[in-house]
Amino acid sequence: SDTYLCMAFPVPTSRDSYIVDFLPHASMDTVHHMLLFGCQTPVSTSSYWDCGSVQGTCEDESSIMYAWARNAPPTKLPNDVGFKVGRNSGMSFFVLQIHYGDVNAFRDHHKDCSGLTLRMTLKPQPFIAGIYLLMSVDTVILPGKKVTNADVACDYDSYPIYPFAFRTHTHRLGKVVSGYRIRDGKWSLIGRQSPQLPQAFYPANKEVTVRYGDTMAARCVFTGEGRISKTYIGGTSNDEMCNFYMMYYMESKHAIPFMSCMEPGSKELFRHIPDEANVPIAVSPDHMHSMMPVGNTADDQHLLKTTKAEPGLDLDYHLEQVSTWPQSSLQLGQVSGLALDSDSNLVIFHRGDHRWGTDSFNSQARYQQRSLGPIQQSTILVVDPANGRILKASGRNTFYLPHGITADKDNNYWVTDVALHQVLKVSNDGRDRTLLALGEAFTPGSDINHFCQPTDVAVDPETGNIFVSDGYCNARILKFSADGTYLSQWGAGSSDRRRRTPFRIPHSLVLLPDRKEVCVADRENGRIQCFMAETGEFVKEIKNEEFGGEVFAITYSPAGDGLIFAVNGDSPYHSAPLRGFVLDYSTKQILDSFSPTQKEFKMPHDIIVSKDGSVFVGDVGSKAVYKFTAGKLHRSVKKAGIEVQELEEVEAFVQAKLKPPPNILKTAAIKEKQTVAEKTPPVVEAEPRTSTPKSNKVESVLPAIVVSLLLILLLVIVFIGVFMCWRKNKRNEMKIEPRSVGGVLGKIRAQEGKPSGCNSTASISVHLTELESLYSLGLTGPYVWWTAENQTICE
C-alpha cells in the first residue's frame, strides 16, 4: 500500500504545443490520486520507477499541470487557454505520478491501465494556463480535537492572473477547503469545496482576478475525532494533506506555468477570514453525483446538454474560421457595417477609398474633408454567404464615412454616416435612392432633429419602429416610427440607480424580436445593456472581464434560450486579445470565443449571425470580412498510460501509447517540494487607442521552390536509408525485445488527421527497434511532407 509509481513520456513534437483538455482514466477503487508534471529532465525514462523514494519526479524544476482524485470527472480548459509545452516552454517531458493507496485492489492480480489522455494543439493560444498551489506543510492534527485549521497565505508579486478553476485535496480528515484573494483588507472567495467530494477542478469565481499586491490565502478545516495519535502532513493514506489548487490563465507573454505558496498565514490575518471557511460542507450521495466539472467558460456541459438549439446552430460546436471564404477578393475599404437581408444574403457596408483618421473631424465634430466629395465606389455590397461572390452593388456617390447598416423586411437599408451626422433609409434596387433622411447633413447636434456621429440602427420587423444609437458625441438611444416620427429617447440603465454610468459611445444595436428588447454595445464601458423596446425600461447588463474593457458590436440569435454574439476592441486601460464571443443571454456566461486562424483581428467593427449559425465579422483595420462556422470538436478516449492526441483542425496528429508496467508494489512515502518561478513586478504599458497593423512575413515563391527541391532530395535519402537498414536487419535476423527500449512498443506514423494540405499518400511506419538502427546510421532528422499548395512542412 501507498506505492507511488511514475512514468515519463516525451512531448511528441519539438514545436510549441498546448494542452487544451485532460481526460482521466482511473477509479478510486484502484488509484488514490494522479498528478501530471511537466519538466525538462525526468528522473528516469524507463517504463516506470518508484517515485515515492528520494528519486522523486524530475531532475530539474517540475510544474504541476493536472491533478485527479476521488473519481473526478474530466477537466476542460476554457477556449483560447492552454498549458504550453514543447520547444520554448521548458517542458519536454510529461511525468505521470500515480499513488496506489491500498494494495487490496490488486488481490486479483490484474494489470492496471490507469492513465490520462491529453488533447493538444499546435495552434498558439492567447492565454497560457498555470496552477497556483497553496499547501500546508507543517500542520499537526491532535487526536480527538474537533477542529484544526491549516492556514496558508502569501503576497502575490507578479503579472495579473485570472482564476477559472479550483480543486481541493485532503485525505480522510478534511472537512472543507477554501481559497481567497485578499485586496485592501477585503476577502474574495475563489472557491470552496469539501475534499470528500470528487476532487475535480470546479469553476472558480470568475469575478476574482489576482494582481500585484494582492494576498493569496487558503484554509483547510480538519477534525481529529476518531484518531488516537497525532496526524501529520505526509504522503501515506494515514497522513494528511492540505492543498488548494487554483487553475488560472495569464497573457502568453507573461506566462508562469506554476506557482506555489507554503507559508503559514499570520493569526492576525486569518482573524478576518469569512465565517463560511469554517463551516463544513455536508456530503450526501445525491450531492456527490450532482457536481459538475469545469467547462468552456460557463457551466458548459450542463448548459450545452439542456439548451434547446435551433436547427443549424449546435452549441456542442466551436466556431472556426472558414479560411477559403471569400473565394475571390472583394476589394473592400474599411468595413464598418454588416447586415443580412430578407433573402439571407450578407450585406457589407464599407468606406471605399475614404478612411476615418485623426484629421477627419474638428473639435466640434464637424467633418473636415467634404472637399473629397462622396465615396465614388459601391459602398453597399450584397454577397453570397456561401462563397462570397458579389450579387449586387450599390451606394455610389452617396456616403462620406459609412458606419452602421441594417436591412428591414422589405430589404431597404437603414444606414448611419458619421460625417453626414444622418440616418438614411436607402433603396436596394441599385438606383441609390434615399427614401428617408433623419438629421441635418453635416450638422452635429443633440436635439431630436439632429445626431452627432450616429453609429447604428435597429429595426423592429413587426412595428417598423427604428432605434438609433447616437453615438460618438451623444450618449443616448432614440426611437422613431417607420415614417421618421420621433417617439422617445433614453440613456444608460443601471440596476442600482445611485450608480448609473452614462453611455460611452453606444456603438452597436440589435433587436431581440422574441424578447421584444433592444440591446446596445456600450463600447468604452465594455458592456452590453438591454432595454424593453416599447418603453426603454432597463432590463439587464452583461459585462465580462474577458471583453478587455471594450465591446464594439453585438448581434443576436434566438437559438436555445437566446445567444448574443459580440466582438471586443483594443482598450487603453486593459489588455485582452481581439476576438469574438458567444454568450448565453439568460446566464450572461461566455459559451465560446473565436478568432481568425490565419490572420489576427485588427479592429473588428461589426458582427452578424445567419440562420444556419454562420458568423461574419467585419474588420475596419484589415479591410476584410471573416466567416466562422461551427466545427465539431474531435474526441477519442483510449486507455493505456499517457495518450496524446492532436485536434482535428491542427497540422498533425500524433498518437503514442505506453505499455502498462508490471504489477510491482513497494511501500513508500512522498513529499513533493515545488519552487515558485522567479517573478518580476509588472510593468504597465499604455496601449495605443487605435489598432496598429502587425508586420507579416513576406513569402517568396523562389525560395519555396528551392526548399521544395532540397526537401524532396532529403526525403529520397531518408527512404533509401530506411530500406538499407531494413535489408540489413533482415539479413542478420536481428531482433530486440520491446523491454530493451524501456517497455515501450509504439509506432510513429502518418495519421489520417494530417491537414488536407499534407500529401495524403505519404506514409511512414517505423518500429522502434528499427528506429534505433536509423539512429545508428545518423538518420535522426524528422520525416517530412512538403506541399506546394500551401508551402507547409508537416512533421
Secondary structure as UniProt FT lines:
FT   STRAND          3..10
FT   STRAND          17..25
FT   TURN            28..30
FT   STRAND          33..39
FT   STRAND          49..50
FT   TURN            51..52
FT   TURN            54..55
FT   STRAND          63..69
FT   TURN            70..71
FT   STRAND          75..76
FT   TURN            79..80
FT   STRAND          81..86
FT   TURN            87..90
FT   STRAND          93..100
FT   HELIX           103..106
FT   TURN            107..108
FT   STRAND          115..121
FT   STRAND          127..136
FT   STRAND          140..141
FT   TURN            143..144
FT   STRAND          148..155
FT   STRAND          161..169
FT   TURN            172..173
FT   STRAND          174..183
FT   TURN            184..185
FT   STRAND          186..193
FT   TURN            195..196
FT   STRAND          202..203
FT   TURN            206..207
FT   TURN            212..213
FT   STRAND          215..222
FT   TURN            225..226
FT   STRAND          231..233
FT   TURN            237..238
FT   STRAND          242..251
FT   HELIX           252..254
FT   STRAND          258..261
FT   HELIX           267..270
FT   TURN            271..272
FT   HELIX           275..278
FT   HELIX           285..290
FT   HELIX           300..306
FT   TURN            311..312
FT   TURN            315..316
FT   STRAND          317..321
FT   TURN            323..324
FT   STRAND          335..340
FT   TURN            342..343
FT   STRAND          346..350
FT   TURN            352..353
FT   TURN            358..359
FT   TURN            363..364
FT   HELIX           370..372
FT   STRAND          380..383
FT   TURN            385..387
FT   STRAND          390..394
FT   TURN            396..397
FT   STRAND          402..407
FT   TURN            409..410
FT   STRAND          413..417
FT   TURN            418..421
FT   STRAND          422..426
FT   STRAND          434..438
FT   TURN            441..442
FT   TURN            448..449
FT   STRAND          454..459
FT   TURN            461..463
FT   STRAND          466..470
FT   STRAND          476..480
FT   TURN            482..483
FT   STRAND          486..490
FT   HELIX           497..499
FT   STRAND          506..512
FT   TURN            513..516
FT   STRAND          517..522
FT   HELIX           523..525
FT   STRAND          527..532
FT   TURN            533..535
FT   STRAND          538..543
FT   HELIX           545..547
FT   TURN            548..549
FT   STRAND          551..557
FT   TURN            560..561
FT   STRAND          563..568
FT   STRAND          580..584
FT   TURN            585..587
FT   STRAND          590..594
FT   STRAND          604..609
FT   TURN            611..612
FT   STRAND          615..619
FT   TURN            620..623
FT   STRAND          624..632
FT   STRAND          642..646
FT   TURN            648..649
FT   HELIX           701..732
FT   HELIX           738..741
FT   STRAND          747..749
FT   TURN            752..753
FT   TURN            756..757
FT   TURN            760..761
FT   STRAND          765..767
FT   HELIX           768..776
FT   TURN            777..778
FT   STRAND          785..787
FT   TURN            788..791
FT   STRAND          792..794
//
